[in-house]
Amino acid sequence: MNTDRREFLKHVGGLGAGLAGVGATGLLFHQAEADEARPEESGQGRAFDTRVPADAAAPVLVTVKGGERAEAVRRAVEELGGIGRFVKSGETVLVKPNVGWDRLPAHGANTDPQVVAAVVELCRGAGAAKVVVTDVSCNDARRSFDRSGIWRAAEDAGAEVLLPADGDFEEVDLGGILGVWQVLKPVAAAQRIINVPVAKHHGTARLTAGMKNWYGVLGDERRSRLHREIDQGIADLAVAFRPTLTIVDATRVMVRNGPQGGGLSDVEQRDLLGASTDPVAIDAWAAGLLGRTVEDVPYIHLAQVAGLGTAAVADDARRDIEL
């Protein structure tokens, strides 16, 4: 445990969400470098595209049931072509979990810390120069990252954990109905972005999975206003943020009272994990975990219409594995 995190645990009652900590190994509270930005400009706005070329020999969607979380992550990535397909030596990788809430792993409100750690370990093993784990939390960031277990798990696996401060954002025109937003600078600094959300219920969007997870790179206080046109807003976010890979944690699935949840009775143990290079396919799979179809979750349909992927994955493009 680093010094900054130890002091946080001693003094958590007196710390505010806006504090910027001192530099410590693996913990960043400063402006991220943007010298490796790879955004594309278009008439629709700026797009952050970190996709890799398609591989005709690899499936589009892989699901894994059972096993230890690290084993499930490794197997899913292996089936998709191996981590070497997605991360090259010397690259900077952004791992984007859901760390929205001051909740324990058992509540299913955040990505399972073991899943996050496994993704970081794979990236480091592939020779990534730096792996950054970050999210813009809804609750206090320090408490959310600590209580979720993600802070410690990510650091122990070799990542730098960024709890965003004011200097970590830049204004970006994302196009669509979104317009100009404060976006985390590490998004532009990364050659590869791996989206690692948790699958769960959402009272307004009906589902939180991969595409909805992009709310967590926005720093503007207007974020809640996106709920007014939530389906189109999520679809437009998916146009702007094109990840290298999406790995959906469905270890524990919050089936009601999302996105924060009320208690353990809202959570079902599923021990599942899904991975895909297609953001539409993976969210359609996640919707099925909650008993919903694409028609029940309009933003999935909108993303498909926008050409971001397909909800209907052919049998020969899908692999379901049980450990």
N, C-alpha and C positions, 0 to 999 in steps of 0.2 A: 504494500500500500504506500503511495507516495505521500510526501509531507503535506501537500495541499489537501489531499483527500482526508488525511488523518485529522488535520485541524478543522476541516468541515464537520467531521463527525463529532468533534468536541464542542463546537460552537454553533451547530445547525440551527438552534432556536433563534439566534440573533442575526442570521445571515439573510440578506434580501436577494430577490431574483436578479437585481441589476448589478450586483457586485462583480467586478472583474478581478480574478485571482492572479497571483504571481505565477511566473513561469515555473513549471515542474516537468520532469521527464514524462512524456506521454500525455500531458494535459495542456491544452492551448487556450489562452484567453486573449489572443492578440489577432491582429489582422492577418488573414491567410494570404499566401502568395497567389498571384493570379497570372504569373508569367507563362503558364502552360495552358492558357485558356484555349478552348477549341469550339467556341460557339459559332453558329452560322446565322447570318442575317437573312431575313426574308421579308416579303411584304406583310406577312402575318405576324412578324415580331421575331425576337431572337430565340433560336432553338439550341439547346445543349444536347448534342447528339454524340453518344459514346458507344454506339452499337458496333458489333464486330460483323464481318461478312457471314452470310448464311452458309451453313454446312448441310448439304443434301443428305449426307450419311447420318446426321444426328437427328434425334427426335426434336419436336417443337416443345413438347411438354413432358416433364417427368414428375411423377408423384412417388413418394416413399412413405410407407407405413411401418411404424415400430422402430426398434433399435434405439441406440443412444443418439442424441441430437447431432453430435459431431459426425457420427457414422452416416446418418441420414443425409447431411449436407454434402459430405464427400461423395457419397454414392450418386446423388442427384447430379452433381457437377460432372462427375466422371461419365455418366450416361450422356450428358449433353456435349461431350467432346473433351472433357478435362479442363482444369483451371488454366492450362497453357493456351487454350483457345481464347480466353477472356482477359488474361492479365499477362503482360510481358515484363521481363526484367527491366528495372529502372523506372517503371511507371508509377505515377501517383494514383491511388485508388481512393475514392470516396465510398464508404459503406454507410448507407442511409437506413437505419432501423426506425421503428416507431418507438419513441421514448416520450410520449406525450404526457404521461400521467405519473403522479406520485403514488404508485401502486406496486405491490409485490408481484413476482412472476406468476404466482398461483392465480391471480385475478385475470390473467389473459388480456390486460389492457395495453401492454407493451410487448415488443418482440422478445422472445425467450433469450436470455443472455448467453446460453450455450450455443444457440444458433448464430448469434452475432460473433462470438469468439471463434467458432468453426470457420466462418467466412473470412475473418481476419487472418487466421492461421493459413488458410489456403492461399490467400493473396501474398502473404509474407513468404510462404514456401515457393511461390512462383517467381520470387525475386523483386516484388514491388519495393520501390525505394521508400515509399511512405504510404501508410494506410490511415486515413482519417475517418473517425466515427463521429457523427454529429446529427442533431435534430433540433428543431425549434419547439420546445416543449410548451404544452398548454398550462400545466402547473409549474411551480418553481423548478428551474432546470437542474439545480444542484440536487434537490431532493429527488426529482424524477430519475435522474441518471444513477443516483446512488441506490435508492430503494428498489429500482427495477433490477439491479444487479449488473446492468450493462456497463457502467463506468469501470468497475473493477475487472469484469470479464474481458472487456475490450483491451484495456491496458495490459493485462496479463498475457493476452494473445499477441501483443506487439503493436497495437494501434495507438495513435494519438487521439485523445478524446477532446473535442471542441465543444465547450458550453458557450454558445454564441453571445458575443457582446456587441455593442453598437457599431464598432469598427469592422465587423465581420460581414457587412452587407454592402451591396452595390445596387443602384437603381437600374432596372432592366425593363424594357418594353417587351412583354411576353405575347402581345398580340391578342387576337380573339376578343372575348369580352373582358379579358383580364387587364389589359393596359399595362401601366408602369407599376412595378412592385419592387420592394427591397428583397433581393435574392442573396443567399449565402455565397460569399466569394469562393469557398472551397469547391462549389459546383463547377465554376469556370476553371479552377486550378487543376482539376482531375482529368487525367486521360481516360479513366474508366470509372463508371459509377455502378455500383451494385445496390439495387433497391431490396431491402430486407424488411418488409412489413409484417405485421401480424394480421391474420384474418379474423374479423370480428364484426358484430352488428353495429350499425350506426343509425340513430333515430331518424335522421333526415335523409342521408344518402342510401340507407338500407344496408350498405356494405362498406367497410373499410378494408382495403387490401393494397394492391400495388399503386394504382393510379391516384387514389385518395392520399397516399403517403407523401405526395409532393407538396401538400400543404406545409409540411415540415421543413421546407427550404425557404419559406416566405417569412420575412421578419416584420411586415407591416402590421400595425394594430387593426387595420381594416380586414384582416383575414376572416373574421366571422361574417363579414358582409358577403363573402362568396356563397354562403348558404342560401342567398336569395335566388340565385340561379345555379344551384349546386351541381346539377348534372352537366350543363354546358361548361361550367367552370372547371370541373374535374377533367372533362374531355380536352379542354384547351390546355390544361396543365400537362396532360399526357402528350400533346403535340409539342409542347415546349421542352419537356424533359424526356429524353430517349435513353434509357439506361442500357448498359452493357448486358445486364442480366437481372432478372427479378427472382428472388427466392422468398416464398411466402411461408411463414411460420404458422402452422396450425396444430401446434402441440396441445394447446388449450384454446378452445374457441369460445369466445363470449357470444352467446346466442341471443341475448336480450340486454336491454338497458345500456347499449353502447353509445358513445365510444369509451366512456370511463367505467361503466359497470357499477352495480350496487354491492354485490357480495359474491361469494363462491358459488351460490346457487345459480348464478347467471352463466357459469362456465362449464363446458363439457370437455373432458379429456379425450382428445382424438389421436394424438401421437402421429400426426401427419405433417408432411412437408411437400410443397410443390415448387418446381423451378422451371423457368421458361425464358426464352428470348423474345417471346410475344406477349406484350402487356395486356392485350385483350384476352388471349387464351388463358393466362394465369388468373386474371380477375374473374373470368367466367367460371373457372374451376372453383375458385374461392366462394363465389356466390352459391354454387351448389352445396357447399358445406353448411350453408344456412338455409337450405331448402328453397333457394331462389333461382329463377331463370334469368336470362339476359333481359327478357321483357320486364322483369321486376326491378331491374337496375338500369335505368335509361342511359347513364353515362357509358356503360359498356357498349351499348348499341351505337351511341354517338361516336365513340372512339373507333369502332369498326367501320362506320360510315366514313370517317376521316382517313381511313386507310392505314390505321396503326396496327392492324392484325386481324385475326379471325377468332370468333368464339367457338366455332365448330371445328375442332381438331380431328383430322382423320385418324382412324385406329392405328394405321401404320406410322403415324407421326407422334404417337403417344406411348409412353412406357410407364406402367404401374408396377412398382416393386414393393415387396413385403420383406422386411428384414427379420 
